[in-house]
Amino acid sequence: MVKLAVDGGTAVRTTPWPARRLFGEAERAAALALFDQAIGSGQAFGYNGAPEEQYRQQFAAFLGGGQAHTVNSGTSAVLAAVAGCALPPFSEVVVPPITDPGGVMPVALLNLIPVVADAVPGSYNVGAASLEAALTARTSAVLVAHIAGDPVEMGPVVELCRQRGLKLIEDCAQAHGATCDGKLVGTFGDIAAFSTMSGKHHATGAQGGVVWSADEQTFWRARRFADRGKPFGTTATTNVEAGLNLNLNDLSAAIGLPQLAKLPSIIDRRRAVADAIVAGLKQIPGVRPGWIPAGARSAHWFLRVEVDPVAIRVPMGDFVKAVSAEGIPVGWPYTVITSDAEWFRSQIVFGTPGLPWSAPQYSGPRHPEYALPQARLNRDRQFNVYLHEACSQDEASDVVAAISKVAQAYRA
């Protein structure tokens, strides 16, 4: 038996994991060109200018049409997307059990009630059956998130929302370019939100986000909300509704333009590495890749690996620690279950704890409890491998070798 690195043996990988190098000369040149223009003209660059409009058009083109609006973060994109649906106040929005807090907080901040659905077996994501189980007569919308870049099985979800007359919002923060049955995620629902912060597939600088919709009314409502209710898409001459200043800016968009041009190759390179790892994992008893729907193609923000607790005789934390010691960037557990977070449990959204759940206009449970057994099981049994587009087949081989080595040492 080979000695594990965590026990003092030699690690599978002794060289540093490759740097991602997301930004390069193209982004630098775009930013400098904007500064040169500002210096030459004496006019400061701002927002809603030519770079931002060009980025919006190219982002919409990437999704095959519709309209895109740029905002300052992925959380702001979700906020504007939900606002764009014009949902009845104090109605319920079904949300994911495993997602970034910024993907759920906007629901409560808009005086809507987040109701947490369970995950489907083998995934961090929801499915039509788990969503349906969370629906009530008070439900007005469903918010799905494609976590890890892995698509939700969207066909049945779309059909469910159509049958129930529900708005469908897609959170694609981690899933740029992912597809389900050949169709890009984000294009299934009424509106979609994307994050373009520097950790995502492509970025508009340090932070950013995009709201996209093919529906004119939904899009213009979202855009108005994101810029203090300015009368976009109307003939009015004053601000027409309450909103926030969620604007991006021309400098971020200028950086985003060369990033967007790189996005297809970024996705392809991530898939090549992930595919090699998945193929290797299938040969290792006791572990397997996380489940994704048939006909889906992940964009692989990270790669999920499931450990069989019957086949592997150590706690998950020890298994992941051992893989990390072999030189592989891994993480476990992934985030906090939505309903376990302190803000959600204590209902701290506004100045007085309890709102919007405690509002007299809401007739549902004031202090709901969520068991979410499948989400908890999936999160406890799966860890994440943090790959990116600068990884190669060498990194893929090392991931498989490290997991195989640890699995063999700890096999029951």
C-alpha positions as CSV (number, residue, x, y, z in Angstrom):
1,M,0.0,0.0,0.0
2,V,1.4,3.4,-1.0
3,K,1.7,5.8,1.9
4,L,-0.7,8.8,1.7
5,A,0.8,12.3,1.7
6,V,-1.4,13.2,4.7
7,D,0.5,10.4,6.6
8,G,3.9,11.6,5.5
9,G,4.2,9.9,2.1
10,T,5.0,11.6,-1.2
11,A,2.2,13.5,-2.8
12,V,0.9,12.7,-6.2
13,R,1.4,16.3,-7.3
14,T,4.4,18.2,-6.0
15,T,4.2,21.2,-8.4
16,P,1.8,24.1,-7.8
17,W,-1.6,24.0,-9.4
18,P,-1.5,26.3,-12.5
19,A,-2.6,29.9,-12.2
20,R,-5.7,30.7,-14.0
21,R,-4.5,33.9,-15.7
22,L,-8.0,35.1,-16.5
23,F,-6.9,38.6,-17.4
24,G,-4.3,39.3,-20.1
25,E,-3.0,41.9,-22.6
26,A,-6.4,42.2,-24.3
27,E,-8.2,43.3,-21.2
28,R,-5.3,45.7,-20.3
29,A,-5.4,47.2,-23.7
30,A,-9.2,47.7,-23.5
31,A,-8.9,49.5,-20.2
32,L,-6.0,51.7,-21.3
33,A,-7.8,52.7,-24.5
34,L,-10.8,53.9,-22.4
35,F,-8.5,55.9,-20.1
36,D,-6.7,57.3,-23.2
37,Q,-10.0,58.4,-24.6
38,A,-11.0,60.1,-21.3
39,I,-7.6,61.8,-21.0
40,G,-7.6,63.0,-24.6
41,S,-11.2,64.3,-24.5
42,G,-11.1,65.6,-20.9
43,Q,-14.4,63.8,-20.3
44,A,-14.6,61.1,-17.7
45,F,-16.0,57.7,-18.8
46,G,-19.2,56.7,-17.0
47,Y,-21.9,54.1,-17.6
48,N,-24.4,53.3,-20.4
49,G,-21.8,54.4,-22.9
50,A,-20.5,52.7,-26.0
51,P,-18.5,49.9,-24.3
52,E,-21.4,48.9,-22.1
53,E,-23.9,48.9,-24.9
54,Q,-21.5,46.8,-27.1
55,Y,-21.0,44.3,-24.3
56,R,-24.8,44.0,-23.8
57,Q,-25.4,43.4,-27.5
58,Q,-22.6,40.7,-27.7
59,F,-23.8,39.0,-24.5
60,A,-27.4,38.8,-25.9
61,A,-25.9,37.5,-29.2
62,F,-24.1,34.8,-27.2
63,L,-27.5,33.6,-25.9
64,G,-29.0,33.7,-29.3
65,G,-31.1,37.0,-29.1
66,G,-33.2,38.7,-26.5
67,Q,-31.9,41.7,-24.5
68,A,-29.2,42.0,-21.9
69,H,-28.6,44.6,-19.2
70,T,-25.4,44.9,-17.2
71,V,-25.4,45.4,-13.4
72,N,-22.8,45.6,-10.7
73,S,-22.9,42.0,-9.3
74,G,-24.6,38.6,-9.7
75,T,-26.7,39.3,-6.6
76,S,-27.9,42.5,-8.2
77,A,-28.7,40.6,-11.4
78,V,-30.9,38.2,-9.3
79,L,-32.5,41.2,-7.6
80,A,-33.3,42.9,-10.9
81,A,-34.5,39.6,-12.5
82,V,-37.0,38.9,-9.7
83,A,-38.1,42.6,-9.7
84,G,-38.6,42.3,-13.5
85,C,-41.2,39.6,-12.9
86,A,-43.5,42.0,-11.1
87,L,-44.6,39.3,-8.6
88,P,-47.4,39.9,-6.1
89,P,-46.0,41.1,-2.8
90,F,-45.9,38.5,-0.1
91,S,-46.4,35.7,-2.5
92,E,-44.0,32.7,-2.4
93,V,-40.9,32.1,-4.6
94,V,-39.5,28.5,-4.5
95,V,-35.7,28.7,-4.2
96,P,-32.8,26.3,-4.3
97,P,-31.4,24.5,-1.2
98,I,-27.8,24.8,-2.2
99,T,-26.7,28.1,-3.7
100,D,-24.9,31.4,-2.8
101,P,-26.8,33.5,-0.3
102,G,-26.9,36.3,-2.9
103,G,-29.1,34.0,-5.0
104,V,-31.9,33.9,-2.4
105,M,-31.6,37.1,-0.3
106,P,-33.1,39.3,-3.2
107,V,-36.3,37.3,-2.9
108,A,-36.9,38.4,0.8
109,L,-35.6,41.9,0.1
110,L,-38.4,42.3,-2.4
111,N,-41.1,41.4,0.2
112,L,-41.5,37.9,-1.3
113,I,-41.3,34.7,0.7
114,P,-38.5,32.3,-0.1
115,V,-39.7,28.6,0.1
116,V,-36.8,26.2,-0.1
117,A,-37.1,23.1,-2.3
118,D,-35.1,19.9,-1.9
119,A,-32.4,18.7,-4.3
120,V,-32.7,15.8,-6.7
121,P,-30.6,12.6,-6.0
122,G,-26.9,13.0,-6.9
123,S,-27.0,16.8,-7.5
124,Y,-26.8,20.1,-5.7
125,N,-29.7,21.3,-7.9
126,V,-33.5,21.1,-7.7
127,G,-35.7,19.2,-10.2
128,A,-39.4,19.3,-11.2
129,A,-40.5,16.8,-8.6
130,S,-38.8,18.6,-5.7
131,L,-40.1,21.9,-6.9
132,E,-43.6,20.6,-7.2
133,A,-43.5,19.4,-3.7
134,A,-42.7,22.9,-2.5
135,L,-45.6,24.6,-4.4
136,T,-48.6,26.1,-2.6
137,A,-51.5,28.2,-3.7
138,R,-49.4,31.2,-2.6
139,T,-46.5,30.4,-5.1
140,S,-45.9,33.0,-7.8
141,A,-42.5,32.0,-9.2
142,V,-39.7,29.4,-9.2
143,L,-36.1,30.4,-9.0
144,V,-33.6,27.7,-10.1
145,A,-29.8,27.8,-9.9
146,H,-27.5,25.8,-12.1
147,I,-24.9,25.2,-9.4
148,A,-21.3,24.2,-10.3
149,G,-22.2,24.9,-14.0
150,D,-24.4,21.7,-14.0
151,P,-27.7,22.4,-15.6
152,V,-31.0,21.7,-13.9
153,E,-33.1,19.3,-16.0
154,M,-35.1,22.2,-17.5
155,G,-37.7,20.5,-19.7
156,P,-39.9,19.2,-16.9
157,V,-39.4,22.4,-14.9
158,V,-40.6,24.5,-17.8
159,E,-43.6,22.3,-18.2
160,L,-44.4,22.5,-14.5
161,C,-44.2,26.3,-14.5
162,R,-46.3,26.5,-17.6
163,Q,-49.0,24.3,-16.1
164,R,-49.1,26.2,-12.9
165,G,-48.9,29.7,-14.4
166,L,-45.6,30.5,-12.6
167,K,-42.8,32.8,-13.5
168,L,-39.5,31.0,-14.0
169,I,-36.2,32.7,-13.1
170,E,-32.8,31.1,-13.9
171,D,-29.7,31.9,-11.8
172,C,-26.9,31.1,-14.2
173,A,-24.1,32.7,-12.1
174,Q,-22.0,29.6,-12.2
175,A,-23.2,28.2,-15.6
176,H,-22.1,30.5,-18.5
177,G,-22.5,28.4,-21.6
178,A,-24.0,25.3,-20.0
179,T,-26.7,23.5,-22.0
180,C,-29.6,21.3,-21.5
181,D,-30.9,19.3,-24.5
182,G,-28.8,21.5,-26.7
183,K,-30.3,24.8,-25.4
184,L,-28.3,27.3,-23.3
185,V,-29.3,27.7,-19.7
186,G,-30.8,31.1,-19.1
187,T,-33.0,30.9,-22.2
188,F,-35.6,28.5,-20.7
189,G,-37.3,30.9,-18.3
190,D,-38.9,34.3,-18.2
191,I,-35.6,36.0,-17.2
192,A,-32.1,35.0,-16.2
193,A,-29.3,36.4,-14.0
194,F,-25.6,35.9,-14.5
195,S,-22.6,36.8,-12.4
196,T,-19.5,38.2,-14.1
197,M,-17.2,38.5,-11.0
198,S,-13.6,37.5,-11.5
199,G,-14.1,34.0,-10.2
200,K,-16.7,33.1,-12.9
201,H,-16.2,31.8,-16.4
202,H,-15.8,35.3,-17.8
203,A,-15.6,38.6,-16.0
204,T,-16.2,42.3,-16.2
205,G,-13.4,43.1,-13.8
206,A,-13.7,42.3,-10.1
207,Q,-17.5,42.3,-10.0
208,G,-20.4,42.5,-12.3
209,G,-23.6,40.8,-13.5
210,V,-26.0,40.6,-16.4
211,V,-29.8,40.3,-16.6
212,W,-31.2,38.7,-19.8
213,S,-34.7,38.1,-21.1
214,A,-36.3,37.5,-24.4
215,D,-39.6,39.0,-23.1
216,E,-39.8,42.7,-23.7
217,Q,-42.0,43.6,-20.7
218,T,-40.0,41.5,-18.3
219,F,-36.7,42.9,-19.6
220,W,-37.7,46.6,-19.4
221,R,-39.1,46.2,-15.9
222,A,-35.8,44.6,-14.8
223,R,-33.8,47.4,-16.4
224,R,-35.9,50.1,-14.9
225,F,-35.5,48.6,-11.5
226,A,-31.7,48.4,-11.9
227,D,-31.5,52.2,-12.6
228,R,-33.8,53.9,-10.1
229,G,-36.9,53.4,-12.2
230,K,-35.7,55.5,-15.1
231,P,-38.4,55.3,-17.9
232,F,-36.6,52.8,-20.2
233,G,-39.0,51.2,-22.6
234,T,-41.7,53.8,-22.0
235,T,-42.7,57.3,-23.2
236,A,-42.6,58.8,-19.7
237,T,-40.3,61.7,-18.9
238,T,-39.7,61.0,-15.2
239,N,-38.7,57.9,-13.2
240,V,-41.7,55.7,-13.3
241,E,-41.2,53.3,-10.4
242,A,-38.9,52.8,-7.3
243,G,-35.7,51.0,-7.9
244,L,-32.0,51.0,-7.0
245,N,-28.8,52.1,-8.7
246,L,-27.4,48.7,-9.7
247,N,-25.4,50.0,-12.7
248,L,-22.2,48.5,-14.0
249,N,-19.9,51.0,-15.8
250,D,-18.1,51.4,-19.1
251,L,-14.7,50.4,-17.7
252,S,-16.0,47.1,-16.5
253,A,-17.8,46.5,-19.8
254,A,-14.6,47.3,-21.8
255,I,-12.8,44.6,-19.8
256,G,-15.7,42.3,-20.4
257,L,-15.7,42.6,-24.2
258,P,-12.4,40.6,-24.7
259,Q,-13.5,38.3,-21.9
260,L,-16.7,37.5,-23.7
261,A,-14.8,36.8,-26.9
262,K,-12.7,34.2,-24.9
263,L,-15.7,32.5,-23.3
264,P,-16.3,29.7,-25.9
265,S,-12.7,28.6,-25.6
266,I,-12.8,28.9,-21.8
267,I,-15.8,26.5,-21.7
268,D,-14.3,24.1,-24.2
269,R,-11.0,23.8,-22.2
270,R,-12.8,23.3,-18.9
271,R,-14.9,20.6,-20.5
272,A,-11.9,18.8,-21.9
273,V,-10.3,18.6,-18.4
274,A,-13.5,17.7,-16.7
275,D,-14.3,15.0,-19.2
276,A,-10.9,13.4,-18.6
277,I,-11.4,13.4,-14.8
278,V,-15.0,12.0,-15.1
279,A,-13.7,9.2,-17.3
280,G,-11.1,8.3,-14.8
281,L,-13.4,8.5,-11.8
282,K,-15.7,5.9,-13.4
283,Q,-12.8,3.4,-13.0
284,I,-12.4,4.0,-9.2
285,P,-14.5,1.9,-6.9
286,G,-16.2,3.9,-4.1
287,V,-16.3,7.2,-5.9
288,R,-18.2,8.6,-8.9
289,P,-18.8,11.9,-10.6
290,G,-21.8,14.0,-9.4
291,W,-25.0,13.3,-11.4
292,I,-26.1,15.6,-14.2
293,P,-29.2,15.1,-16.4
294,A,-29.0,13.1,-19.6
295,G,-28.6,15.5,-22.5
296,A,-26.9,18.2,-20.4
297,R,-23.5,19.7,-20.8
298,S,-21.9,21.3,-17.8
299,A,-19.8,24.4,-18.0
300,H,-17.8,23.1,-15.0
301,W,-17.4,26.0,-12.6
302,F,-16.2,23.2,-10.4
303,L,-16.5,19.4,-10.6
304,R,-18.5,17.4,-8.0
305,V,-17.3,14.0,-6.8
306,E,-19.4,11.7,-4.7
307,V,-18.0,9.3,-2.2
308,D,-19.8,6.1,-1.2
309,P,-19.8,6.0,2.6
310,V,-20.3,2.2,2.5
311,A,-17.3,1.6,0.3
312,I,-15.0,4.2,1.9
313,R,-14.3,3.7,5.6
314,V,-13.3,7.2,6.8
315,P,-15.4,10.4,7.4
316,M,-15.8,12.7,4.4
317,G,-13.7,15.4,6.0
318,D,-10.7,13.0,6.3
319,F,-11.1,11.8,2.8
320,V,-11.1,15.3,1.4
321,K,-8.1,16.3,3.6
322,A,-6.2,13.4,2.2
323,V,-6.9,14.3,-1.4
324,S,-5.9,17.9,-0.7
325,A,-2.6,16.7,0.8
326,E,-1.9,15.0,-2.5
327,G,-1.7,18.4,-4.1
328,I,-5.3,18.7,-5.5
329,P,-7.4,21.8,-4.9
330,V,-10.6,20.5,-3.3
331,G,-13.3,21.7,-1.0
332,W,-16.0,20.3,1.3
333,P,-18.7,20.9,2.4
334,Y,-20.0,23.4,-0.2
335,T,-21.7,26.4,1.3
336,V,-24.5,26.4,3.8
337,I,-28.0,24.9,3.2
338,T,-30.2,27.9,2.4
339,S,-32.6,27.5,5.3
340,D,-29.7,26.8,7.8
341,A,-28.2,30.3,7.3
342,E,-28.5,32.6,10.3
343,W,-30.2,35.4,8.3
344,F,-32.8,32.9,7.1
345,R,-33.4,31.1,10.4
346,S,-33.6,34.3,12.4
347,Q,-35.5,36.1,9.5
348,I,-33.2,39.1,9.6
349,V,-34.0,40.9,6.4
350,F,-35.2,44.3,7.5
351,G,-34.8,46.3,10.7
352,T,-37.3,44.2,12.6
353,P,-36.6,40.5,12.5
354,G,-39.5,38.5,11.1
355,L,-40.4,40.4,7.9
356,P,-41.5,39.5,5.3
357,W,-42.7,36.2,6.9
358,S,-44.5,38.0,9.7
359,A,-46.4,40.5,7.4
360,P,-50.1,40.4,7.9
361,Q,-50.5,40.1,4.1
362,Y,-48.8,36.6,4.3
363,S,-51.0,33.7,5.2
364,G,-48.3,31.0,5.1
365,P,-46.2,29.6,8.0
366,R,-44.4,32.3,10.0
367,H,-41.5,30.0,11.0
368,P,-41.2,27.3,8.4
369,E,-38.9,24.3,9.0
370,Y,-37.1,22.6,6.1
371,A,-35.8,19.0,6.4
372,L,-34.3,18.9,2.9
373,P,-33.0,15.3,3.3
374,Q,-31.7,14.9,-0.2
375,A,-29.8,18.2,-0.4
376,R,-28.1,17.4,3.0
377,L,-27.2,13.9,1.8
378,N,-25.8,15.2,-1.5
379,R,-23.8,18.0,0.1
380,D,-22.4,15.6,2.8
381,R,-21.3,13.0,0.3
382,Q,-19.9,15.2,-2.4
383,F,-16.8,17.3,-2.5
384,N,-15.7,19.8,-5.2
385,V,-12.6,19.7,-7.4
386,Y,-11.6,23.2,-8.4
387,L,-10.5,23.1,-12.0
388,H,-10.3,25.9,-14.6
389,E,-9.4,26.5,-18.2
390,A,-5.6,26.7,-17.7
391,C,-5.6,23.1,-16.4
392,S,-4.4,20.4,-18.8
393,Q,-4.6,16.7,-19.2
394,D,-1.7,16.6,-16.7
395,E,-3.9,18.1,-14.0
396,A,-6.7,15.8,-15.0
397,S,-4.4,12.8,-14.6
398,D,-3.2,14.0,-11.2
399,V,-6.8,14.5,-9.9
400,V,-7.7,10.9,-10.9
401,A,-4.4,9.5,-9.5
402,A,-4.9,11.3,-6.2
403,I,-8.5,10.3,-5.7
404,S,-7.7,6.7,-6.7
405,K,-4.8,6.6,-4.2
406,V,-6.9,7.9,-1.4
407,A,-9.9,5.7,-2.2
408,Q,-7.7,2.6,-2.3
409,A,-6.1,3.5,1.1
410,Y,-9.5,4.1,2.7
411,R,-11.6,1.4,1.0
412,A,-13.6,-0.7,3.4
